Amino acid sequence: VDLKECLQSAEFISSSDGNFKVLEDGSVYTTSTVSLSAEKKSFTILLKDIQEQVQKKIHVSLVEEDKKKTRYARDTVLKRTKRRWGPIPSVMIENALGPFPLQIQQVQSDTAQNYTIYYSASGPGIDQDPKGLFYIERETGNIFATRAVDREQYPSFQIICFATTPDGYSPEVPLLHTIRIEDDNDNAPYFTQDLFEFSVPENSRPGVVVGKMTAEDRDEPYTLHTTLKYRIVSQNPSATPAFSLHGDTGVIAVLSPQLDRELVPSYTLLVEVRDMAGQPFGLCTTGTAVIRIQDTNDNAPSFKQMQYETRVEENRVNVEILRVSVVDLDEPGSPGSGAVYEIIRGNDDRSFEITTDKNTNEGVLCVVKGLDYESAKQRVLVIAVNNEAPYMLAPHSQQLSQSTSSVTVHVLDMDEGPVFKPCLLRIDVKECEDIGTIIGRYIAEDPETGNSEGISYRIPPGQCNWINIDERSGEVRTVKVLDRDVGEMRRGQCNITVLAIDRNGKTGTGTIQVFIQPGNKNYPRITKTDYIMCRDRKPICLTAQDGDESPYSTPFVYRITDRNLAPMWKITQHNDNSVYLSPRGDVPFGIYDIPVSVTDNGGKIGQNSVRVNVCDCVTPSECNGRPRVLSAGNVTLGIWAILAMILGSLLLLLILITICGCCGSGVMHRQVTDDCANHNLIISNTEAPGEEVMDHNIIPLQTTNDQGGYGIKTGDQQTFEMTKGRGHTLESVKGGGHQTLGSVKEGGGGGQTMMDTCRYSYSEWHNFTHPRLGEKVHLCRQDEEQKHSEDYLLSYNYEGKGSLAGSVGCCSDQHEEEALDFLDQLEPKFRTLAETCVKR
């Protein structure tokens, strides 16, 4: 069985069935004869890790091996004779006294009856460290130990035994044999620390855990050798026992409810630990535990004196006048003894203050506001003291009372200087006040006389230079125009120290705080005044700003002041400082200058002019800062429109040139040569119906009232033509008197015919050829069965003078075979005409 797969560090291995023995390597042996019945036999292997307190189980089932073999009726029970080659593990007592060598086991093979068997072994204790501890006799198989073994160092040994014949044959498989060292109580328990230190608050209740003392024993775990017991041997001071000790766990707990740090600050316990479950013959060790009693605030501080007296001159401030001290039995320097003083009576005007000196724990009484002899010649204060930490009363103790003490303060009369009443004067003045405006009056009085006679006033230099005080009357005036946007006035306030001087030269000081209240000095103005409005007529957001502060700024009121534009435009409120400007209807394109007045909350009106360019655009960027359409109705084209017109003109010109090139493939007075067969219609006398027209790209032509034929000019006085009727050709021919397309171009006087020496225009070509081509195409496509093919096979009355090619129309009959391969090499502009003439 693979034990390590189930539990890596198994220290204890056992079987639930005594008939089976499990070794440390996972080998399972039977300790007696086992009978296998029809049912399978099972048992459980228990594994334990003592250190980690982990326990695992392995379930093992024995089933009959499925082997086909001949059996007899009497073979009802399987019997296995006991073999001596697999003995149970050996046991050796730790620290055995001998004599040595000491026999501990014998292994023998049953094959020794038939062979001469020699025994040998290897492993720890034999040929591995510690070497030479065991050996096996070669002939007998007896295993001997040569000396004593310490279990704490070597708890067990696993050796491998071999049985071989003299010629090296091994009739037995190697045997893994375990030698376990049985523990001897040779180690006394010991504490894990030399000194255990604990602390517990005073006045703790019985049962409160103080700490735990821990001891260990190196002997075999889970035996009496490692079963420990604790007990308190002695307590110092040896008064009533204050603590208890749990015998099995070593936990120390409070036993007495009267732990008082002021009486006993610490205890020392001598503790004994003994193995063998505390039996007298067990080994033992002692350890020491020191338990300190923590201080709690169970004692109230008290004044050393119940009454104090002191003196102080009038008008003295921030001066120490008295120190008081207290007595506290709690631990010095702890929160339970730290004193906190307070004045509980006689300090309604906050003239006195008492603090604690952390070094001496004394109370320091100071004067923080000057005392007036004329008002009170003495002051009586009542002072109380407490601790920083809250009180924690001991069980069955009475409620603590607060200690108080009275202090009498005698005020000494002094010659005083003038006193301002109040000592701090606040003056609020509006912005933009004129120079010399009286904004207030600040006077002082002589404490002895109670009036202001003979007192002069002045402001020391280096302070606000925009306020002055009258030397005799104490009137405060402005010396500059108050403006919160200039210099030091930007802060909106200024603190001025004023001196009052009496006849004896005594001085007094006071402070004036001047606050400049914001005024309505700025006009509201619209931040952005130029806008572009496209075809979507999206409203424009107008936003105004005012340099003044509230309440002279927002909310703003907008209004269109022009009566002519007011019906065309409307204003809709957005928030306190913004509105939407939009047209009331479909206003014409153009630029509008709309006068808009903005009124702030203080009633100040700012006039603004908003320019709106109502532009024929999709996005404002299309206008490019210039109007697309003027209000007078004149059209101004943008750069993109001009560019589009230029490109359109060029495209139209290109189309016209292309059409003229296609229609006038030949030039008048140009002779067709033989080498031009690939680009022109050559001479042909073949007249026959053409192929079926399959090209659907032929554009139907419009009909006109002209009559005649149509033709294609190919060269100088060499033409071919298809006519319906008589006397209508593209050009006049020598010797003929026919009316042609060229005859249309006649001068205005004399009736002289003007022959086109280059090409006919598109309109001339179109008007001449359209009705004839339309008629033919219509007849060709009228019937797919070619029923009307003979209707338009007409004879030609005139084919032109000197024509060598004859008629090449699609309606002519073909009387002879000629090579027409050149038709496949025509230019694209002739290929369409050729495909039209192909027989359908």
Phi, psi and omega in degrees: 000135179277098184283324184293333177293328179276314181213116188294319187244062179281124180254342181228123183235129180213164180240143179284344180247123182292346179284352182235140179239132182247126178270171184293336179275001180096001179288138181245126181240153173266136179266350178206177180293133182244130178256124179263118178266193180295329179276150178283150181256138183223156176206173186238136175259125183256127179244139180226140171249107187292320184292314184271356181057047180243139181227130179232157180231143176236124179266126183243131178240133178255124178237157180290133180291132185277087180232134179273116176209159182284130180233150179258161185296331183279348179277070181267338182233131175280131180238138177236121180288145181295129179254141181269356181283345181236070180286166178288163181303146180275156179232134177231132182288135177295140178057037179301145185271351178101202004287155181250144002290144185247121180285132181239344180190163175224134174244136179220151179252138178293341179286356178293345178288335183248340183231162169273117189250133172248137184253144177211166182208158177209162179131188179300135180092348180245287177248007175234162182299136355280116185291148175078010180283325178232158170207161182236136178288138188291319185272324188262334185082012178285135179256130183237150172254138186264343180199174182287156183233140176265117183296324181296339178265318180227094183288334180199164178226142174239113181246158180247123181257142181236143174236117184225157175272168181300331180273008174095001180285140181248098179287344180241150174285155178302140184254125175270112185245134182254133175244110182263136180266117181281134188289145173237139182287078182248006179235127177278147176295159181216150178279146182287343179229148177289324181219127176260128180241128179227165175217151180212139179295147176292156181065025177289151181283154176299142181097349178292128182287130179266316181177184182224131174263132186242134177230156181227160179221132185278353180290177186297129181295159177060032173231170177298337181293339180241012175274113189254151176228138180248150173203152178275122180277315182207160177228136179232122002289148186275055175270206178300134180306128184256345185223155176240157183230126178285127188293328184268326186257339182080018181276130179261133181227161179287135179249322183262137178277003186242055174278113184237114182296326180294337178265309181229109183282337181203159178232148176239124181248136172256118188243138178249141173236133184226138176274191185057036178058031176082007179293152186301330182275002178284162179275146185220162177213152179245152177221168185238138176232129177251123182245116179264139181269119180281142182282140169235158185279076179253011177229130181273143176287153179221144180291144175288330177234148180268341179222145178223152174227146179205167181230153178205142178285148178294150178070004174281136180230155179053048180233138178280130182242345183195149171234134178238152182228159183228168176241131178221129183279349179291171185297125181299141179085352179268162178301337179286345179246351179294127184269141175234116184259152175207150177266114186262350180202147175090007183232048183293327181271009178057038179278342184241156178212138180234132180233172181252130172278111185296335181283320185252351183065023180267157175265128183252116180263127182231157173259121182255347176226137184300136178270150182248116180298320182295333179276315181209125182279340177208156179231138179246121181246148174244124185247138176240159182226142175223180176256161177293319180271151177291159181285140174234104187283143175287155179303138177063026178258162182273162179294137181282145179253150181277136180270137179230162178209148180256145180231126177257123182249118178267128181266127181265136182283136179225154175286113188256158175272178180300152181233125176282137175230112358282167180286341177230119181247129177255130179234125176257129181227142181281151179293151177072022174292149182287161178292136179088004179290131177282119182252354179172181179218132184227112184235160178238163180235153174274120183302329182287319184262335180077014177228180185252016182290140177075012180256131177247158185232148174200158179252122178300149180292165179090009179247197183301124184267013180247010177228141178221159180234139178290133186296328185260314187269340181080013178286138181260125183232160175270142178247357176219161174289126183283121181219119183289355180258008186237128169053226183290345182288351180298332179290341178082000179204164178205135176259124185240127175269128183246135178258137173243125186238126179269187184293330181275002179088000178288142183241154172223155183237149174216168184232132174250128174255113181258122179248123179272114179277134182297144178244178182260084186247351183247144176271141175289142180221150179277129187290321181234130186240354180250126182221158174239128180244121182271192185295336181287352178053041179292131182301149180259135180266117178260130181233132181247157177229150179222128182289349180279163177261169178299139014259024184255020180241249181285157002280150180263151176242122181258145178205139175273121187270343180276121181292331180287326181270341182300320178291341182270336185233151178226154180243130179240132183290135176253301174211198186294331184238009182223149175221167175253131176252125183214153178287147178283335180214205180271087183284150180293158177292144179155184181254130182238127172261107187254115176283125181234128176259139180239124181249126180275182185290343178268001178092004180277132187252131176247128180268132181224153176239121181254122179261121180243121176263100178280107193243147176276082186212169175260318177237148181302334182292341181292331181286334175055037176080358180238148181291141175279325181224127181277156181293334181283354178099353178287137184267131174241119184275142176279173183295325181289323179293317179298317179297320179295322180293319179296315180296322179294320179296316178298320179295317179297318179297321179296320179296316180298317180298319180296316180296316179297324180293322181288322185281330181247064184291333178249152180252142179301147177066024178253128183273131178277122180259170183290333183280003179258020184295332182280349185238356183220165174281120183272176182293132178211134177260005183280127177232109181203159178299145180272186179284169179293134181280115181250351183282120180266009180271358180290126184274125178297139183260152180285153181270148176228178181268359181288152176236158178135205181243184176225155181205180181231128181278126184242341183178187184288108175057025172235110184227157166236151189206152174237122185233151170238104190112202187220146168078023179229105178230177181289328183210160177284144182245147180303133178085350181259157178243036185271154175272123184241177175296327179290335181288346179293327181280092180235151180287167182283335183235144175083348179068023181282135181282133179253109182276133178283116183274352182242268182221155176282152177286166182296319182294322178294313178298319182294314182294330182280317188268338189300306183296328183284313176298320180299319181294314181295314180299321179298317180291324181293323186262007184287322185222126181286342182271007175063035181286334183258016184295329181277345183293329183249019171272098185246150174279148182268129178277334182211128181244009177095142181285132176073017180284122179270341185275338184074205182263131180240021181295159180288348183260000182280155179276145180259113183259351183212156179274124176227155178285115181247029181293338183293341179295335179283350184248017180287159175292161184301328184288336175268341185293325179294319178294322180292319180294330179293326184274358180288142180299135182278000000 
